Amino acid sequence: MSYASQFIIARPSLQDPNFQQTVILLLQHDPSGAFGLVVNRPLPPQAWTLPFPLYLGGPCKSEGLLMLHGHQEWMDLQSQKEKQIVPGVFIGDEECVKQATQQHAEETSGRFLMMTGYAGWGPGQLENEISQGAWALVKATSENLFEINAEDKWASLLPSIIPQPSNN
């Protein structure tokens, strides 16, 4: 079973500083491993040279920037490098980032997240961590990606993974 296009939410017991209180959008999950982006870790303003926030997508280094966005009109329909992850959420590569920077620099907030770095797992590693209780799966939507502030995202999504006491 693939967990791609879902959020994994770090359970409160996960103490690894790289992933403590993180929300990760899984972009790929198959027998070769998993790949995702942390969506609730903005870097300090002094770390960016772009006119909008830059997020730390994970502890693994990447060559360039990636962008999660909710603007279908930004997509190059001929490009195989961009795709829809969940309804209303698209991923763009360095070229998409350049176009957005040039054409949409006046939009300093909104339906896009610029990322550097990523989170990656080897074959079977993520499944093992989920079975050990480190992560919980939550349905990813454009609303909980773009409309919840990064600082509030983990706490906002956490109740969906913690059983609520019964009033019986």
N, CA and C of each residue as an Amber inpcrd file, in Angstrom:
protein
   504
   0.8400000  -1.1910000   0.0000000   0.0000000   0.0000000   0.0000000
   0.8800000   1.2480000   0.0000000   0.5910000   2.1620000  -0.8940000
   1.3680000   3.3950000  -0.9750000   0.7710000   4.4680000  -0.0670000
   1.6460000   5.1750000   0.6180000   1.2320000   6.2950000   1.4580000
   1.4350000   7.6300000   0.7430000   1.8140000   7.6080000  -0.5280000
   2.0380000   8.8450000  -1.2800000   0.7810000   9.7000000  -1.2610000
   0.9740000  10.9930000  -1.2940000  -0.0990000  11.9990000  -1.3070000
  -0.8370000  12.0900000   0.0220000  -0.2130000  11.6240000   1.0970000
  -0.7710000  11.7670000   2.4420000   0.2340000  12.5250000   3.3050000
  -0.2700000  13.0670000   4.4040000   0.6180000  13.6180000   5.4170000
   1.0290000  12.4960000   6.3480000   2.2650000  12.5370000   6.7990000
   2.6340000  11.7770000   7.9830000   2.9060000  12.8190000   9.0660000
   2.3520000  12.5690000  10.2300000   2.4430000  13.4840000  11.3630000
   3.2930000  12.8110000  12.4280000   4.3240000  13.5260000  12.8900000
   5.1610000  12.9790000  13.9610000   4.3330000  12.8760000  15.2350000
   4.3210000  11.6990000  15.8150000   3.6140000  11.5270000  17.0900000
   4.4110000  12.2450000  18.1870000   3.7520000  12.6550000  19.2590000
   4.4530000  13.3630000  20.3330000   5.6510000  12.5920000  20.8850000
   5.6330000  11.2750000  20.7950000   6.7400000  10.4650000  21.3160000
   7.9850000  10.5040000  20.4250000   7.8730000  10.9850000  19.2010000
   9.0280000  11.0370000  18.2910000   9.9550000  12.1600000  18.7350000
  11.1590000  11.8060000  19.1790000  12.0850000  12.7790000  19.7510000
  13.2500000  13.1570000  18.8380000  13.3550000  12.5530000  17.6620000
  14.4180000  12.9030000  16.7210000  14.2900000  14.3890000  16.3780000
  15.3200000  15.2130000  16.6640000  15.1970000  16.6550000  16.4240000
  14.9440000  17.0150000  14.9580000  15.3320000  16.1440000  14.0380000
  15.0590000  16.4120000  12.6240000  13.5740000  16.3150000  12.2980000
  12.8340000  15.5530000  13.1000000  11.4370000  15.2850000  12.7630000
  10.4440000  15.5680000  13.8830000  10.9210000  16.0100000  15.0270000
  10.0250000  16.2880000  16.1480000   8.9890000  17.3360000  15.7390000
   7.7290000  17.0420000  15.9620000   6.5890000  17.9120000  15.6650000
   6.5250000  18.3290000  14.1930000   6.8500000  17.4040000  13.3000000
   6.7830000  17.7310000  11.8790000   5.5270000  17.1760000  11.2260000
   5.1700000  17.8420000  10.1440000   4.1190000  17.4030000   9.2320000
   4.8080000  17.2660000   7.8790000   4.7420000  16.0710000   7.3010000
   5.4380000  15.7980000   6.0400000   4.4240000  15.3730000   4.9900000
   4.4910000  16.0080000   3.8330000   3.6790000  15.5890000   2.6960000
   4.5020000  14.5780000   1.9110000   4.0180000  13.3450000   1.8490000
   4.7290000  12.3000000   1.1070000   4.4530000  12.4530000  -0.3810000
   5.5110000  12.6190000  -1.1450000   5.3880000  12.7810000  -2.5920000
   5.5430000  11.4570000  -3.3110000   6.3250000  10.5600000  -2.7060000
   6.5570000   9.2500000  -3.3190000   6.6630000   8.2170000  -2.2110000
   6.0670000   7.0540000  -2.4400000   6.2120000   5.9280000  -1.5280000
   5.9830000   4.6700000  -2.3390000   7.0320000   3.8670000  -2.4490000
   6.9590000   2.6240000  -3.2160000   7.9960000   1.6600000  -2.6440000
   8.1710000   0.4790000  -3.2170000   9.1270000  -0.4830000  -2.6510000
  10.5710000   0.0270000  -2.5580000  10.9210000   1.0480000  -3.3450000
  12.2940000   1.5620000  -3.2900000  12.5050000   2.5520000  -2.1560000
  11.4330000   2.9900000  -1.4880000  11.5660000   3.9270000  -0.3810000
  10.5050000   5.0060000  -0.4280000  10.7700000   6.0980000   0.2740000
   9.8050000   7.1930000   0.3520000  10.5390000   8.5250000   0.3030000
   9.8160000   9.5330000  -0.1590000  10.3450000  10.8780000  -0.3290000
   9.2310000  11.8530000   0.0200000   9.5430000  12.8420000   0.8510000
   8.5280000  13.8200000   1.2190000   9.1410000  15.1460000   1.6000000
   8.2620000  16.1100000   1.8660000   8.6840000  17.4570000   2.2360000
   8.0310000  17.8610000   3.5550000   8.8590000  18.3350000   4.4840000
   8.3570000  18.8870000   5.7400000   7.6770000  20.2130000   5.3900000
   6.4320000  20.3750000   5.7960000   5.6680000  21.5560000   5.3880000
   5.3990000  22.5330000   6.5360000   6.0590000  22.3240000   7.6710000
   5.8180000  23.2270000   8.8010000   7.1100000  23.7130000   9.4570000
   8.1740000  23.8590000   8.6750000   9.4470000  24.3530000   9.2130000
   9.9910000  25.5190000   8.3810000   9.4280000  26.7260000   8.5570000
   9.9960000  27.8620000   7.8300000  11.3850000  28.1820000   8.3750000
  12.2810000  28.5440000   7.4800000  13.6160000  28.9630000   7.8890000
  13.5520000  30.4100000   8.3710000  14.5070000  30.8320000   9.2170000
  14.5090000  32.2240000   9.6720000  14.6840000  33.1690000   8.4720000
  14.0670000  34.3510000   8.5220000  14.1200000  35.2700000   7.3760000
  15.5240000  35.5590000   6.8590000  16.5160000  35.5860000   7.7300000
  17.8770000  35.8700000   7.2690000  18.4440000  34.7470000   6.4000000
  17.7810000  33.5950000   6.3670000  18.2660000  32.4590000   5.5720000
  17.7880000  32.5080000   4.1250000  16.8580000  33.3970000   3.7870000
  16.3480000  33.4130000   2.4260000  16.7720000  34.6520000   1.6750000
  16.9080000  34.4800000   0.3860000  17.1910000  35.6000000  -0.5080000
  16.0090000  35.8500000  -1.4340000  14.9490000  35.0810000  -1.2660000
  13.7460000  35.2330000  -2.0750000  12.8090000  36.2300000  -1.3980000
  11.8620000  36.7970000  -2.1500000  10.9410000  37.7610000  -1.5400000
   9.8180000  37.1160000  -0.7330000   9.9190000  35.8240000  -0.4660000
   8.9130000  35.1210000   0.3220000   9.5950000  34.0300000   1.1210000
   8.9010000  33.4620000   2.1130000   9.5240000  32.4890000   3.0160000
  10.0600000  31.2420000   2.3110000  11.1170000  30.7200000   2.8850000
  11.7230000  29.4720000   2.4310000  11.5810000  28.4690000   3.5740000
  11.1970000  27.2430000   3.2350000  10.9830000  26.1910000   4.2300000
  12.0740000  25.1400000   4.1290000  12.4070000  24.5420000   5.2740000
  13.3180000  23.4090000   5.2980000  12.4840000  22.1640000   5.0420000
  12.6100000  21.6060000   3.8450000  11.8090000  20.4590000   3.4390000
  12.2400000  19.1560000   4.0810000  13.3920000  19.1530000   4.7330000
  13.8840000  17.9570000   5.4000000  15.3860000  18.0150000   5.5580000
  15.9440000  17.0300000   6.2690000  17.3730000  17.0480000   6.5750000
  18.2760000  16.6360000   5.4160000  17.7210000  16.0440000   4.3740000
  18.5380000  15.6350000   3.2230000  18.7360000  16.8270000   2.3000000
  19.9410000  16.9750000   1.8210000  20.2630000  18.1010000   0.9430000
  19.7010000  17.8670000  -0.4500000  19.2690000  18.9580000  -1.0710000
  18.8250000  18.8670000  -2.4570000  19.6110000  19.8730000  -3.2850000
  19.6730000  19.6150000  -4.5640000  20.4350000  20.4710000  -5.4720000
  19.7750000  21.8260000  -5.6870000  18.4660000  21.8600000  -5.6890000
  17.7670000  23.1090000  -5.9740000  16.5650000  23.2740000  -5.0770000
  15.6770000  24.1320000  -5.5040000  14.4600000  24.3910000  -4.7570000
  13.2930000  23.6330000  -5.3720000  12.3460000  23.3030000  -4.5340000
  11.0740000  22.7460000  -4.9810000   9.9820000  23.6710000  -4.4740000
   8.8570000  23.6550000  -5.1460000   7.7490000  24.4850000  -4.7220000
   6.4680000  23.6660000  -4.7270000   5.7630000  23.7100000  -3.6120000
   4.3980000  23.1920000  -3.5450000   3.4970000  24.4000000  -3.7480000
   2.5510000  24.2960000  -4.6630000   1.6950000  25.4500000  -4.9250000
   0.2790000  25.0210000  -5.2680000  -0.6210000  25.9610000  -5.1540000
  -2.0210000  25.7120000  -5.4470000  -2.5170000  26.4900000  -6.6430000
  -1.6200000  26.7930000  -7.5620000  -1.9480000  27.6180000  -8.7230000
  -1.8440000  26.7970000  -9.9980000  -2.9480000  26.2260000 -10.4250000
  -2.9200000  25.4120000 -11.6380000  -2.4460000  26.2300000 -12.8330000
  -2.7510000  27.5310000 -12.8340000  -2.3350000  28.3760000 -13.9530000
  -0.8150000  28.5280000 -14.0450000  -0.0770000  28.1980000 -12.9830000
   1.3800000  28.2480000 -13.0290000   1.9650000  27.0150000 -13.6930000
   1.1710000  25.9960000 -13.8170000   1.6940000  24.7320000 -14.3430000
   1.9330000  24.8140000 -15.8350000   3.0480000  24.2980000 -16.2400000
   3.3380000  24.1290000 -17.6570000   2.7580000  22.7740000 -18.0410000
   1.6600000  22.7860000 -18.7620000   0.9770000  21.5340000 -19.0670000
   1.8260000  20.5920000 -19.9100000   2.8720000  21.1030000 -20.5510000
   3.7560000  20.2600000 -21.3470000   4.8600000  19.6280000 -20.4960000
   5.0440000  20.1260000 -19.2860000   6.1580000  19.6820000 -18.4540000
   5.8290000  18.3850000 -17.7340000   6.7540000  17.4680000 -17.7710000
   6.6110000  16.2320000 -17.0050000   7.1910000  16.4040000 -15.6030000
   7.8120000  17.5630000 -15.3440000   8.4490000  17.7930000 -14.0570000
   7.4690000  18.3080000 -13.0120000   6.2770000  18.6930000 -13.4350000
   5.2880000  19.1970000 -12.4990000   4.1030000  18.2490000 -12.4890000
   3.5600000  18.0410000 -11.3150000   2.3840000  17.1820000 -11.2430000
   1.5370000  17.5570000 -10.0470000   0.2940000  17.1120000 -10.0980000
  -0.6230000  17.3420000  -8.9940000  -0.4120000  16.2330000  -7.9580000
  -0.1980000  16.6360000  -6.7060000   0.0530000  15.6860000  -5.6200000
  -1.2660000  15.2460000  -4.9950000  -2.0720000  16.2010000  -4.6200000
  -3.4430000  15.9900000  -4.1520000  -4.2730000  17.0680000  -4.8480000
  -5.5990000  16.9510000  -4.8740000  -6.3830000  17.9840000  -5.5550000
  -6.0320000  19.3880000  -5.0570000  -5.6500000  20.2400000  -5.9840000
  -5.3080000  21.6170000  -5.6560000  -3.9020000  21.8320000  -5.1500000
  -3.0500000  20.8000000  -5.1640000  -1.6510000  20.9300000  -4.7300000
  -0.7520000  20.3680000  -5.8240000   0.1420000  21.2180000  -6.3110000
   1.0500000  20.8520000  -7.3860000   2.4820000  21.0070000  -6.9000000
   3.3850000  20.2560000  -7.5130000   4.8010000  20.4140000  -7.2010000
   5.5040000  20.9450000  -8.4380000   6.3680000  21.9190000  -8.2090000
   7.1460000  22.4980000  -9.2930000   8.6220000  22.4090000  -8.9870000
   9.4060000  22.4100000 -10.0440000  10.8550000  22.3220000  -9.9020000
  11.4810000  23.7160000  -9.9350000  12.7910000  23.7600000 -10.1050000
  13.5420000  25.0140000 -10.1070000  13.0020000  26.0020000 -11.1470000
  12.6000000  25.5120000 -12.3060000  12.0640000  26.3920000 -13.3530000
  10.7510000  27.0370000 -12.9050000   9.9120000  26.2700000 -12.2680000
   8.6520000  26.8080000 -11.7430000   8.9340000  27.8590000 -10.6700000
   9.9400000  27.6030000  -9.8410000  10.3300000  28.5630000  -8.8070000
  10.7780000  29.8660000  -9.4610000  11.6010000  29.7750000 -10.5150000
  12.0770000  30.9860000 -11.2070000  10.9160000  31.7740000 -11.7930000
   9.9880000  31.0840000 -12.4410000   8.8350000  31.7670000 -13.0310000
   7.9900000  32.4380000 -11.9590000   7.7490000  31.7370000 -10.8820000
   6.9400000  32.3080000  -9.8000000   7.6350000  33.5170000  -9.1940000
   8.9510000  33.4280000  -9.0360000   9.7140000  34.5290000  -8.4670000
   9.6240000  35.7580000  -9.3590000   9.7490000  35.5610000 -10.6590000
   9.7090000  36.6810000 -11.6020000   8.3060000  37.2390000 -11.7790000
   7.3210000  36.3590000 -11.9020000   5.9740000  36.7940000 -12.2500000
   5.0940000  37.0960000 -11.0500000   5.4180000  36.5440000  -9.9080000
   4.5180000  36.6500000  -8.7630000   5.2310000  37.1350000  -7.5060000
   6.2940000  37.9060000  -7.6850000   7.0740000  38.3650000  -6.5340000
   6.2450000  39.2200000  -5.5820000   5.1930000  39.8590000  -6.1030000
   4.3590000  40.6910000  -5.2310000   3.5390000  39.8580000  -4.2530000
   3.3720000  38.5750000  -4.5370000   2.6330000  37.6910000  -3.6350000
   3.5990000  37.1290000  -2.6000000   3.6200000  37.7190000  -1.4310000
   4.5640000  37.2540000  -0.4140000   3.9550000  36.2040000   0.5000000
   2.7250000  35.8670000   0.2780000   2.1050000  34.7770000   1.0180000
   1.0960000  34.1360000   0.0890000   0.4470000  33.1120000   0.5560000
  -0.5720000  32.5150000  -0.2860000  -0.3690000  31.0430000  -0.4750000
  -0.7860000  30.5800000  -1.6130000  -0.8660000  29.1510000  -1.8550000
   0.4050000  28.6190000  -2.4980000   1.5280000  28.8600000  -1.8770000
   2.7590000  28.2130000  -2.3120000   3.7780000  28.1740000  -1.1790000
   4.6080000  27.1340000  -1.2070000   5.6840000  26.9540000  -0.2340000
   6.9560000  26.6250000  -1.0050000   8.0060000  27.4040000  -0.7860000
   9.3150000  27.1250000  -1.3790000  10.0940000  26.2480000  -0.4120000
  10.7280000  25.2120000  -0.9470000  11.4180000  24.2340000  -0.1060000
  12.8690000  24.0470000  -0.5250000  13.7100000  23.8680000   0.4740000
  15.0630000  23.3920000   0.2440000  15.2390000  22.1640000   1.1310000
  15.8320000  21.1280000   0.5950000  15.9840000  19.8850000   1.3460000
  14.7380000  19.0240000   1.2540000  14.8730000  17.7920000   1.7220000
  13.7590000  16.8430000   1.6780000  13.9660000  15.7780000   2.7390000
  12.9360000  14.9980000   2.9630000  13.0050000  13.8530000   3.8780000
  12.9540000  12.5900000   3.0290000  13.8420000  11.6550000   3.3060000
  13.8880000  10.4270000   2.5230000  14.0370000   9.1990000   3.4080000
  13.4880000   8.0940000   2.9460000  13.5490000   6.8160000   3.6470000
  13.9330000   5.7310000   2.6600000  14.7070000   4.7590000   3.1110000
  15.0770000   3.6130000   2.2900000  13.9590000   2.5900000   2.2360000
  14.1690000   1.4960000   1.4930000  13.1430000   0.4570000   1.3670000
  12.6980000  -0.0640000   2.7390000  11.4060000  -0.0290000   3.0010000
  10.8390000  -0.5610000   4.2330000  11.0280000   0.3000000   5.4710000
  11.8570000   1.3270000   5.4030000  12.1720000   2.1280000   6.5840000
  10.9500000   2.8880000   7.1160000  10.2220000   3.5650000   6.2450000
   9.0580000   4.3200000   6.7020000   7.9830000   3.3880000   7.2550000
   7.7380000   2.2730000   6.5860000   6.7460000   1.3130000   7.0690000
   7.0960000   0.8410000   8.4790000   8.3870000   0.5910000   8.7210000
   8.8500000   0.1660000  10.0350000   8.6030000   1.2590000  11.0780000
   8.9200000   2.5090000  10.7310000   8.7170000   3.6170000  11.6720000
   7.2300000   3.8180000  11.9790000   6.3780000   3.6500000  10.9690000
   4.9340000   3.7730000  11.1970000   4.4460000   2.6500000  12.1080000
   4.9110000   1.4220000  11.8580000   4.4690000   0.2870000  12.6860000
   4.9700000   0.4100000  14.1270000   6.0850000   1.1180000  14.3380000
   6.6050000   1.3420000  15.6910000   5.9420000   2.5340000  16.3810000
   5.0440000   3.2130000  15.6760000   4.2940000   4.3080000  16.2890000
   4.9270000   5.6780000  16.2150000   5.9490000   5.8600000  15.3780000
   6.5920000   7.1660000  15.2730000   5.7530000   8.1630000  14.4760000
   4.9930000   7.6570000  13.5200000   4.2330000   8.5000000  12.6000000
   2.7760000   8.0660000  12.5460000   1.9230000   9.0100000  12.2350000
   0.5180000   8.7170000  11.9490000   0.1900000   9.2870000  10.5750000
  -0.7000000   8.6300000   9.8810000  -1.1280000   9.0690000   8.5560000
  -2.3710000   9.9420000   8.6730000  -2.3790000  11.0270000   7.9260000
  -3.5170000  11.9420000   7.8890000  -3.7430000  12.3290000   6.4330000
  -4.9920000  12.3990000   6.0350000  -5.3110000  12.7930000   4.6640000
  -4.7850000  14.2030000   4.3970000  -4.0610000  14.3660000   3.3100000
  -3.5540000  15.6800000   2.9170000  -4.5950000  16.3790000   2.0520000
  -4.8160000  17.6510000   2.3320000  -5.7010000  18.4730000   1.5070000
  -5.0170000  19.8090000   1.2510000  -5.4650000  20.4910000   0.2210000
  -4.8970000  21.8120000  -0.0510000  -5.2160000  22.7660000   1.1000000
  -6.3630000  22.5920000   1.7340000  -6.7420000  23.4740000   2.8390000
  -5.7890000  23.3310000   4.0200000  -5.5080000  22.0750000   4.4470000
  -4.6200000  21.9640000   5.6060000  -3.1580000  22.1610000   5.2370000
  -2.8270000  22.2050000   3.9660000  -1.4620000  22.5520000   3.5640000
  -1.2780000  24.0630000   3.5300000  -2.1930000  24.7730000   2.8730000
  -2.0050000  26.2040000   2.6290000  -2.7220000  27.1300000   3.6040000
  -3.7690000  26.6720000   4.2630000  -4.5690000  27.5920000   5.0690000
  -4.2640000  27.5470000   6.5610000  -3.4680000  26.5970000   6.9990000
  -3.0520000  26.5500000   8.4050000  -1.6200000  27.0650000   8.4670000
  -1.3680000  28.0390000   9.3380000  -0.0130000  28.5770000   9.4910000
   0.9640000  27.4630000   9.8290000   2.1870000  27.5950000   9.3290000
   3.2140000  26.5740000   9.5620000   3.3820000  26.2820000  11.0470000
   3.4090000  27.3280000  11.8610000   3.6420000  27.1670000  13.2950000
   2.5000000  26.4230000  13.9840000   1.3100000  26.4510000  13.3940000
   0.1340000  25.8210000  13.9970000  -0.2200000  24.4740000  13.3740000
   0.4230000  24.1230000  12.2850000   0.0090000  22.9580000  11.4950000
   0.0580000  21.6550000  12.3000000   1.1580000  21.3960000  13.0020000
   1.2920000  20.1380000  13.7470000   0.2120000  20.0400000  14.8250000
   0.0640000  21.1010000  15.6260000  -0.9340000  21.0790000  16.7040000
  -2.3540000  21.0070000  16.1450000  -2.5950000  21.6240000  14.9990000
  -3.9340000  21.5890000  14.3930000  -4.2910000  20.2070000  13.8740000
  -3.3170000  19.5100000  13.3100000  -3.5760000  18.1860000  12.7510000
  -3.4470000  17.0750000  13.7900000  -2.7820000  17.3400000  14.8920000
  -2.5580000  16.3330000  15.9280000  -3.8420000  15.7190000  16.4730000
  -4.8970000  16.4920000  16.7540000  -6.1120000  15.8550000  17.2870000
  -6.6850000  14.7710000  16.3770000  -6.4210000  14.8520000  15.0880000
  -6.9510000  13.8320000  14.1830000  -6.2440000  12.4860000  14.3470000
  -5.1020000  12.4500000  15.0550000  -4.3830000  11.1830000  15.2400000
  -4.4470000  10.6620000  16.6680000  -4.9750000  11.4710000  17.5770000
  -5.0510000  11.0540000  18.9820000  -6.4980000  10.6990000  19.3010000
  -6.7490000   9.4850000  19.7490000  -8.1320000   9.1000000  20.0820000
  -8.7050000  10.0210000  21.1540000  -9.9320000  10.4460000  20.9450000
 -10.6060000  11.3050000  21.9150000 -11.3580000  10.4190000  22.9100000
 -11.3810000  10.8030000  24.1950000 -12.1010000   9.9940000  25.1840000
 -13.5960000   9.9760000  24.8790000 -14.1920000   8.8620000  25.1590000
 -15.6320000   8.6990000  24.9430000 -16.3950000   9.3520000  26.0850000
 -17.5350000   9.9270000  25.7780000 -18.3790000  10.5490000  26.8060000
 -19.4520000   9.5960000  27.3100000 -19.2830000   8.3230000  27.1100000
 -20.2890000   7.3340000  27.5480000 -20.0900000   6.9810000  28.9920000
